[in-house]
């Protein structure tokens, strides 16, 4: 998923307002989430591009950053990167990633 995330981050950086991008650590958070995803079976259960888009989506959500013109677009920004990814699948990946953090807290 690393090469996908790198590509998605670079593309999203060009879409975003420079000030919004630089004042929030979205990229660092997305990389951290991706690294943490290896503590569970995510990389074995989902395509790498789905994991990359989902960690980017979650990082944006965590910082309250919105992708410009997403509300006016015909489809969500994340489907530009992965057309076969659905919101329910993305939600499932988020839940599985949260489960990794829950397991870590229990140990």
Residue pairs with C-beta under 8 A, 6 or more apart in sequence:
1 34
1 37
1 43
1 48
1 49
1 51
1 52
1 55
2 34
2 52
3 48
4 48
4 49
4 51
4 52
4 53
4 81
5 30
5 31
5 34
5 52
5 55
5 56
8 52
8 53
8 56
8 81
9 27
9 30
9 56
11 81
12 56
12 67
12 77
13 21
13 27
15 67
15 68
15 77
16 65
16 67
16 68
17 68
20 65
24 63
24 65
25 63
26 56
26 59
26 60
26 63
26 65
27 59
29 59
29 62
29 63
30 55
30 56
30 58
30 59
33 55
33 58
33 59
33 97
34 51
34 52
34 55
36 97
36 100
36 101
37 43
37 51
37 55
37 97
37 100
39 100
39 103
39 104
40 96
40 97
40 99
40 100
40 103
41 96
42 51
42 93
42 96
42 97
42 100
43 51
45 96
46 89
46 93
47 82
49 81
49 82
49 85
50 82
50 85
50 89
50 90
50 93
51 93
52 81
53 78
53 81
53 82
53 85
53 90
54 85
54 90
54 93
54 94
54 97
55 97
56 78
57 78
57 90
57 94
58 94
58 97
60 66
60 67
67 77
70 76
70 77
76 87
78 85
78 90
79 85
